[in-house]
Amino acid sequence: VSFAAWLSEMLSRHKHWRILLTTSVPLVEVVHGVGQKVVHLGPLDGEDTARLLFKCAPRALTYKEVGIADAGSSVLAALCSHRLLPLLEGNPSAINRAAVMLSNQSLDGVAEQWLREKEREQREREREKEEKEAAELKFPLREAGSRSDFGRYKTRSQ
């Protein structure tokens, strides 16, 4: 049974239920018999990113790793200015993944790992772009209706 079919069944049985689903990919199937509203959300701002990271962290963050010298300073403000936050781009899924990484790494360690991963992804995108450009130079795309070079050559059976 697909998720959409199961959800349709549950909501048809329990008319008073209200469910909020969040996903980074749209549901392929339509959930029949219920009202649906798709809302596209943007990234979280810096303060909300810091709040979610703080809330989801599996351990208490130390003043030192957050960058606070004394206990009177705001943990949230210090966390907002940490170098990890811009790397997460306000993406709740990324923030949750980073929070999980805090179980065995420091905040700086997570930032370093995240930065290495972003750099690796950038190199991969650049390599793919170069490969695509090289393939287009080797085998240029032709406009629809243009004659192919293959028409000039005769096969051995001709």
C-alpha positions, 0 to 999 in steps of 0.5 A: 500500500502506498503512503498516499493510499494509506493516508487517504484511508486514514483521513477518510476514517477520521474526518476530524484529523488534521495533518501537516506534512512537510517534505523536500519532494512532492508527493507523487500520488494525490491523496484522494478525498481530502483537502490539500494545500501545497505551500512552498517555504523558503529557508529559515532565517539565521535566528530560526536556524540557530534555534532549530540547531540548538533544539535538535542538538543531542547534547548541550553546547558548551559556551566555549564552542559557541564562542561565549566568554562569559555565562551572561552572553546570549547563546542564541546570538553567539550561535547565530554568528557561528560559521556553521550557520550560513553553510546550512542555508536555512534548510531544516533537513540540513540543520537536523543532519548537522545536529545529529553530527554534534553527538560526536563532534564539536560545532567547529568540527561539524562546520569543517566537515560541512565545508569539506562536503560543500567543496567536494560537491562544488568540485563535482559540479564543475567536473560534470560541467567540464565533461558536458562541455567537452562532450558538446565540443566532441559531438555538437548538438544539431538543430532539429531538421539539420542533416546529420554527418552520418548520412555522408558515409556509406556502410559496407553493405552498400 
